[in-house]
Amino acid sequence: AVNVTLDPDTAQSRLILSEDQSSVMQGATQQSRPDHPERFDPWPCVLGCEVFNSGRLCWEVEVVCGSCWAVGVALASVSRKGPIVMSPLGGIWAVGQYKEKFQALTSPVPT
């Protein structure tokens, strides 16, 4: 598995990163962080510091609690401000859980 270091400059203001920047959780209030052009707003997203251009990679992910989460990869050029298309059309390839349903974020969005 690949270790990913989360990039605090991209973390949306309600996300709390662990001290070693290897895990994230959503807080109830905004964190005190300077504004940064790479930061996601308003979506609760964070990118990893590592850049991958090719190859086959895997991650081990542990979801401790919550019924709404996603994990995946994104293009470096992914939109970070305002509306985000959470699918390959928007430069995001991910899987996750929404309420009781596990799903892939796909194009077009399943109905």
PECOR-V575455 format. One record per run of one state. SS is the DSSP state (2 for helix, 1 for strand, 0 for the rest). FROM is the first residue (numbers start at 0). TO is the last residue. Records with the same first field share a line. If there is no record, write none. Layout:
# PECOR-V575455
SS: FROM-TO + FROM-TO
This chain:
# PECOR-V575455
0: 0-4 + 6-13 + 17-22 + 26-39 + 41-46 + 48-66 + 74-79 + 81-86 + 90-90 + 98-99 + 105-110
1: 5-5 + 14-16 + 23-25 + 40-40 + 47-47 + 67-73 + 80-80 + 91-97 + 100-104
2: 87-89
